[in-house]
Amino acid sequence: CSKKICHGCNYAIQKREYEGKLQPTCPFCRHSTPNTKEEAERNISKRIEANDPSALPRVGTKCLREGDDKGAFECFTKVAALGDIG
């Protein structure tokens, strides 16, 4: 679901899942983690279409890597307008 979590909390969740032989899930939405890269990209695309400020920076970063500075600027401006500054 693209939400951020601190490293300590992430470690605790992974440790609990490993020790309990549990299926890895998202700590926020409890959906199972994607098994393939395509599935992960599909999930991220859904969050981007929903204007999720946690997912949109991925698009901006991708634009920067591809040399699309204008697209990256527009994306990061949209993220800031949605309230995510970090």
C-alpha positions in Angstrom: 0.0 0.0 0.0 3.1 2.2 -0.1 3.0 3.5 3.5 6.2 4.2 5.2 7.3 2.4 8.4 10.4 2.9 10.5 13.3 0.4 10.3 12.8 -0.8 13.9 9.1 -1.5 13.5 9.8 -3.2 10.2 12.4 -5.4 11.8 10.0 -6.3 14.6 7.3 -7.2 12.1 9.7 -9.3 10.0 11.0 -11.1 13.2 7.5 -11.9 14.3 6.5 -13.3 10.9 9.7 -15.3 10.7 9.5 -16.8 14.2 5.8 -17.5 13.9 6.2 -18.9 10.4 3.6 -16.4 9.2 3.0 -15.2 5.7 4.5 -11.7 5.2 1.9 -9.0 5.1 1.7 -5.2 4.9 1.6 -3.9 8.5 -1.0 -1.3 7.4 -3.5 -3.0 5.1 -2.7 -6.7 6.0 -2.6 -7.8 2.4 0.0 -10.4 1.6 3.2 -9.0 0.0 3.5 -9.3 -3.8 5.2 -12.4 -5.1 6.4 -10.9 -8.4 7.8 -7.6 -9.6 4.8 -7.2 -11.9 2.4 -7.7 -9.0 4.3 -5.1 -6.9 4.2 -2.6 -9.8 0.5 -3.2 -10.3 -0.1 -2.5 -6.6 2.0 0.7 -6.8 0.1 1.8 -9.9 -3.2 1.5 -8.1 -1.8 3.8 -5.3 -0.5 6.3 -7.8 -3.9 6.4 -9.6 -5.4 7.1 -6.2 -3.0 10.0 -5.7 -1.4 8.4 -2.7 1.3 10.9 -1.6 3.4 7.9 -0.3 3.5 6.3 -3.8 3.8 9.4 -6.0 7.5 10.1 -5.2 8.4 6.8 -7.0 7.0 8.3 -10.2 9.0 11.5 -9.6 12.2 9.5 -9.0 11.6 7.5 -12.1 11.2 10.7 -14.1 14.5 12.0 -12.8 16.3 8.8 -13.7 14.9 9.0 -17.2 16.0 12.6 -17.6 12.4 14.1 -17.4 13.1 16.9 -15.1 9.8 18.7 -15.9 7.8 15.5 -15.2 9.7 15.0 -11.9 9.0 18.6 -10.8 5.3 18.2 -11.6 5.1 15.0 -9.6 7.0 16.3 -6.6 4.9 19.5 -6.6 1.7 17.3 -6.6 3.1 15.3 -3.7 3.8 18.5 -1.7 0.3 19.8 -2.5 -1.1 16.6 -1.1 0.7 17.2 2.2 3.7 14.9 2.0 7.0 16.8 2.4 9.2 14.0 3.3 
